[in-house]
Amino acid sequence: MVNSSQSDPIHRILCPIDFSPTSEKAFAYATRIARHSGGTIVLFHAFDVPDSWSAGGRIDEVDQELKNKLLSISADSADLKIERVAHGGPAGPVICWVAQEQKCDLMVIGTHGRLGISHLLLGSVAEYCVRHAPCPVLTVRNRSDAELPLEEPEFYIPMPPVM
């Protein structure tokens, strides 16, 4: 039996963006999903809190350059609903909190696919979100055309389709 929450329509799609080609590809996926579901994309950017902000004070005005960058990202369809949000703080926790506060049904996030020591040193915002988000997370990797195809697994045993 299918859980009703698994079959509910997707109304709100959080798409964190860092303005990289990978996050732009994630936005393209979010756009396709929103078109099919009739949902709204919540385009989100987490930014480092400037040193000039005091611990007690809060500046509600987001940097104009950041606003312009968020506004410049648009879909090729005028009827697609996009909300733009920015929030200061550490990316992973802030993204997951925004997903909760915006009542998102799905998160579509780009991953840079770092491996080895660079992954250990830099961490992964996408991995953090997969572990902590209050909604399902779709990760999108920007594979280069020069990347070699995957090799066949060593112990792969082909089976006929199960009917």
C-alpha positions as CSV (number, residue, x, y, z in Angstrom):
1,M,0.0,0.0,0.0
2,V,1.3,3.5,-0.9
3,N,1.6,6.0,1.9
4,S,-0.6,9.0,1.2
5,S,2.3,11.4,1.9
6,Q,4.3,9.6,-0.9
7,S,1.6,10.2,-3.4
8,D,0.7,13.8,-2.5
9,P,1.4,16.3,-5.2
10,I,4.6,18.4,-5.2
11,H,3.5,22.0,-4.4
12,R,6.8,23.6,-3.3
13,I,10.3,22.8,-4.6
14,L,13.3,24.3,-2.8
15,C,16.2,24.8,-5.2
16,P,19.3,26.1,-3.4
17,I,21.6,28.0,-5.8
18,D,25.2,29.1,-5.5
19,F,25.3,30.5,-9.0
20,S,27.5,27.7,-10.3
21,P,26.8,25.7,-13.4
22,T,25.9,22.7,-11.2
23,S,23.3,24.7,-9.3
24,E,22.0,26.0,-12.7
25,K,21.5,22.4,-13.8
26,A,19.7,21.7,-10.6
27,F,17.4,24.7,-11.3
28,A,16.7,23.2,-14.8
29,Y,15.6,20.0,-13.1
30,A,13.5,21.9,-10.6
31,T,11.9,23.8,-13.5
32,R,10.9,20.6,-15.3
33,I,9.4,19.1,-12.1
34,A,7.5,22.3,-11.3
35,R,6.0,22.4,-14.9
36,H,4.7,18.8,-14.5
37,S,3.4,19.2,-11.0
38,G,2.2,22.8,-11.2
39,G,4.3,23.6,-8.2
40,T,6.2,26.7,-7.1
41,I,10.0,26.9,-7.1
42,V,11.6,28.5,-4.0
43,L,14.9,29.6,-5.4
44,F,17.2,30.0,-2.4
45,H,20.7,31.3,-1.7
46,A,22.5,31.0,1.6
47,F,25.2,33.7,2.1
48,D,27.9,34.2,4.6
49,V,26.9,36.7,7.3
50,P,29.0,39.9,6.9
51,D,31.3,40.8,9.8
52,S,29.6,44.2,9.9
53,W,26.4,42.6,11.2
54,S,26.3,42.7,14.9
55,A,25.2,39.8,17.0
56,G,22.2,41.7,18.4
57,G,21.3,43.6,15.2
58,R,19.8,42.3,12.0
59,I,19.8,43.9,8.6
60,D,16.8,42.9,6.6
61,E,18.1,44.4,3.4
62,V,20.0,41.9,1.3
63,D,22.9,43.1,-0.8
64,Q,21.6,44.6,-4.0
65,E,24.1,42.6,-6.1
66,L,22.8,39.4,-4.6
67,K,19.2,40.5,-5.3
68,N,20.1,41.2,-8.9
69,K,21.7,37.8,-9.3
70,L,18.7,36.0,-7.9
71,L,16.3,38.0,-10.1
72,S,18.4,37.3,-13.2
73,I,17.7,33.6,-12.8
74,S,14.5,32.8,-14.6
75,A,12.7,30.0,-16.4
76,D,11.8,30.1,-20.1
77,S,8.1,29.9,-19.1
78,A,6.3,33.0,-17.9
79,D,3.6,30.9,-16.1
80,L,6.1,29.1,-13.8
81,K,5.9,30.4,-10.2
82,I,9.3,31.3,-8.7
83,E,9.8,32.8,-5.2
84,R,13.3,34.1,-4.4
85,V,14.7,33.9,-0.8
86,A,18.1,34.6,0.7
87,H,19.3,33.9,4.2
88,G,22.6,34.3,6.0
89,G,24.3,31.5,7.8
90,P,26.0,28.1,7.2
91,A,24.6,26.7,4.0
92,G,23.6,23.1,5.0
93,P,21.7,24.0,8.2
94,V,20.1,27.1,6.7
95,I,19.0,25.3,3.5
96,C,17.3,22.5,5.6
97,W,15.7,25.1,7.9
98,V,14.3,27.1,4.9
99,A,12.9,23.8,3.5
100,Q,11.0,23.4,6.7
101,E,9.9,27.0,7.1
102,Q,8.8,27.2,3.4
103,K,6.9,23.9,3.8
104,C,8.7,22.4,0.8
105,D,7.7,19.0,-0.6
106,L,11.0,18.4,-2.5
107,M,14.5,19.8,-2.6
108,V,16.5,19.8,-5.8
109,I,20.2,20.6,-5.1
110,G,23.4,20.4,-7.2
111,T,26.3,18.4,-6.0
112,H,29.9,19.0,-7.2
113,G,30.7,15.3,-6.9
114,R,34.0,15.9,-5.0
115,L,35.8,12.7,-4.0
116,G,38.6,11.7,-1.7
117,I,40.5,14.3,0.3
118,S,38.7,17.3,-1.2
119,H,35.4,15.9,0.0
120,L,36.8,15.3,3.5
121,L,38.2,18.8,3.7
122,L,35.4,20.7,2.1
123,G,32.5,18.6,3.2
124,S,29.3,18.5,1.1
125,V,26.3,20.8,1.5
126,A,24.3,18.4,-0.6
127,E,25.2,15.4,1.6
128,Y,24.2,17.4,4.7
129,C,20.9,18.2,3.1
130,V,20.3,14.5,2.2
131,R,20.8,13.6,5.8
132,H,18.9,16.4,7.5
133,A,16.2,17.8,5.1
134,P,12.6,17.5,6.2
135,C,11.6,16.5,2.7
136,P,13.0,14.2,-0.1
137,V,16.1,15.5,-1.8
138,L,17.1,15.1,-5.5
139,T,20.8,15.7,-6.1
140,V,21.9,16.7,-9.5
141,R,25.5,16.4,-10.7
142,N,26.9,18.3,-13.6
143,R,28.8,15.6,-15.5
144,S,31.3,16.9,-18.0
145,D,31.3,15.5,-21.6
146,A,34.9,14.5,-21.1
147,E,34.1,12.3,-18.1
148,L,34.6,8.6,-18.9
149,P,31.5,6.3,-18.8
150,L,31.1,4.0,-15.8
151,E,32.7,0.6,-16.1
152,E,30.6,-2.5,-15.8
153,P,30.6,-3.9,-12.3
154,E,32.8,-6.9,-11.8
155,F,30.2,-9.3,-10.3
156,Y,27.2,-8.2,-12.4
157,I,24.9,-11.1,-13.3
158,P,22.3,-10.1,-15.9
159,M,18.8,-11.5,-15.2
160,P,15.8,-11.6,-17.3
161,P,13.0,-9.1,-16.5
162,V,10.8,-10.2,-13.6
163,M,7.1,-10.3,-14.6
